[in-house]
Every structure is written in structure tokens, then in C-alpha cells.
């Protein structure tokens, strides 16, 4: 089962969901804003893509963080609490395909991952 993690009103998440719908790929959606995220799930993703890839440093939420907090994010151990508290910092969407993890939306990567 494909599971998509993100925020419903995020434009990149919308593109990914539209792509999945357009290719009749069923999925379950997990909204960070409603249900948050736990450290175990972050660790699973980090093992696949690396903790640095999960932190969206180009987004507004990251930029609004206190500079001291930003400077303390130096590894998974220091990043995960920030990501759990401010889920908008997580690069989105995160898609668990059953064969791996896709981060963000790239049509070519999705087509390859889903054999479309």
C-alpha cells in the first residue's frame, strides 16, 4: 500500500496526489497538520534518504525558526525533535511506495518508481 505524508494545501503534495490519482494508484494520505509524525517514522525515512534531505531549509517555517534552533540542527538526533514539533519543515510529500521512499515530487521519478 502506498502511503503519502504531507499537508493537504501544499502545492507539491497536490501535484503528487493528482499524479497518483491520474495513474489510478491507490494510496493512504497522512496529514502532518492533523496527525503529526513520530520519531520512529522519521528514522525509517532517514535511513533511506538521510536526515538532511528531510529538512526543508528553503521553506518559510525553517526561515522563521530562531537562528539558534537552526544552528543546533546538526544530525538526526537534533533534527527529529524540531521536525516533530514543526512538521511544516519536513520536505513534502514523503511517499512510501513499498519498495522505498520518494521525497518531493518529480514526475519522472514517480513514473519509474510506479512502473508507469
Secondary structure by P-SEA (a helix, b strand, c coil): cbbbbcccccaaaaaaaaaaaaacbbbbbbbcccccccaaaaaaaaaaccccccccccccccccccaaaaaacccaaaaaaaaaacccccccccccccccccccccaaaaaaaacc
